[in-house]
Amino acid sequence: MISASECLIFARNTALGLVAWFAIATAVQAQSDPLPSWNDTAPKKAIVTFVERVTKEGSPDFVPAPARIAVFDNDGTLWTEHPMYTQLVFALDRVKTMAKDHPEWKDKQPFKAVLEGDLKALAAAGEKGLVDLIMTTHAGMTDDQFATIVTEWLAKARDPRFKRPYTELVYQPMLELLAYLRANGFKTFIVSGGGIEFMRPWSESVYGVPPDQVVGSSIKTEFFMRDGVPVLLRLPQVNFVDDKAGKPVGINAHIGQRPIAAVGNSDGDLQMLQWTTLGASTPRFGMIIHHTDAEREYAYDRDTDFGRLDEALAIAPINGWTVVDMKSDWKEIFPHK
Amino acid sequence: MISASECLIFARNTALGLVAWFAIATAVQAQSDPLPSWNDTAPKKAIVTFVERVTKEGSPDFVPAPARIAVFDNDGTLWTEHPMYTQLVFALDRVKTMAKDHPEWKDKQPFKAVLEGDLKALAAAGEKGLVDLIMTTHAGMTDDQFATIVTEWLAKARDPRFKRPYTELVYQPMLELLAYLRANGFKTFIVSGGGIEFMRPWSESVYGVPPDQVVGSSIKTEFFMRDGVPVLLRLPQVNFVDDKAGKPVGINAHIGQRPIAAVGNSDGDLQMLQWTTLGASTPRFGMIIHHTDAEREYAYDRDTDFGRLDEALAIAPINGWTVVDMKSDWKEIFPHK
């Protein structure tokens, strides 16, 4: 038998034990490796060191949570951009789908080139040809209709090499980095040269990034009431190009403060990296994903039309930017094996 | 004496009691009135009914948290806009401060009118005069410099009638509504015709709305490197006017999904209310703040240049929008007595 006071002590200890169990469970979770797809090389150490510096209360490097803003390029940084930007694949597919209502396209560039699969003729149509393609395939419908078109296309389209949906060709190490930053009080944003409305229908389910934390290029839209129903119509006019020097402008417009961490993979991310990391009074983190793994993904930098990386790579050491060598720094590339 | 099994049961009950205590403490907190500055009239009931409908899991009206987007106009909805928009007071003050470096303004409109306090001549300068004023006072500096100018001005400026900083002339019932929505999983955004960079320096401390959840009118900015330091320069060119049919466009650009709740106070909010509430498949909430309290604040609707309310008020009943009569529906107006 047990005395009443012994029992009280036991009961108190049980209650305290419950509280302690919660505390231990939380601590264990925090200690397990948050970046298992990263090899234990310099980039992983740089990430963890930076996050620990800015989140340690009382430290001179501490950054309060509302200022923990991290920005990520999308094409080539969060998902594969070779052999062609996925949004361009989408536009070419749309031309083929829409062609039955446009018999005149058989003789009209750049549509003729797309329908005949003549990539040389398409390239010859230059930037004007590209803008024509984008406006034809991305405008003239409501924003809701466009989101549906994108969602339905992504559900069916398959990458020709990996035979998988494009939304599965996202980088596992980057998914872990996004989650690790968010677990440490960061707000994560996508800042992409790609179309803002092309990314939003799937950014939350794939990356955990809600639509209002996606920054990208856009066309103009117009609001009006049609038969008592509010409509936002997509117009065939460029509104904003979120690339190169446009990225800091887009960041300012949407986020309204300078990020403290930026990750990109091309010269299109150079100004975003400069804006994030240079001339600042608090610690900053800049990172470049260098595509070096032709076997598991692709190897390219200077000599490509999609994600050209030259100047940013050259000045990375001067600016203290971490360069990720995909081949040696990433244990896994994709979520699937 | 107590048997070991009795003691085990007691210990278990103590532990369960601890868990129950947390649950009760949370429930009690949830039951205390979240809107104490609202009288128990129709608007308060409409707010609570809507929030309970969309947050009740399993109900056909349930809206998942990521889609719980609420948008608020600022001038006249969250803070006082009479006798003149605060941002215009700021611009006029800036002209006076800058005048010592611009002797030519003594003979040049609209600056002459501002320096002489001649509001009639200022009004005669029309929209072009207003744009000139805004560009002169809001452009030509970096975004950091502008944020500092705004912050320093707000710290010193006092409203002539209430003798208080403008950031204290915010509506207590609206602060409670913002907090109540956030406590129920809503993300709250400001969608204002005012300047986005004029609101961001103080939106988080005053409203609990972070800079990236502020949508507003803007001028263009340009990014470049100056002596190794990244700079965003504010240019004297209009970028976007976030008013009337511009509000749904701004909402789409920044938020990327239709809100389920919108609050405004003028015809400038009409299209935002339409975009939020009409032709939707889930429950929506629209609310108009009607300024009816000349004694505690101001009384105006049709006959004013600042926050004119006519058409939106007329069609509110047809659209099921809740109209707040400030005089009878608000127990308190401001946070101070």
Interface residues (C-beta under 8 A of the other chain):
Chain A: M1 I2 S3 A4 E6 C7 F10 A11 R12 N13 T14 A15 G17 L18 V19 P66 I69 D143 K187 F189 I196 E197 R200 E204 P210 P211 D212 Q213 V214 S218 T221 E222 F223 F224 M225 G228 V229 P230 L232 A245 G246 K247 P248 V249 N252 A253 H254 I255 G256 Q257 Q271 Q274 W275 L278 G279
Chain B: M1 I2 S3 A4 E6 C7 F10 A11 R12 N13 T14 A15 G17 L18 V19 P66 I69 D143 K187 F189 I196 E197 R200 E204 P210 P211 D212 Q213 V214 S218 T221 E222 F223 F224 M225 G228 V229 P230 L232 N239 A245 G246 K247 P248 V249 N252 A253 H254 I255 G256 Q257 Q271 Q274 W275 L278 G279
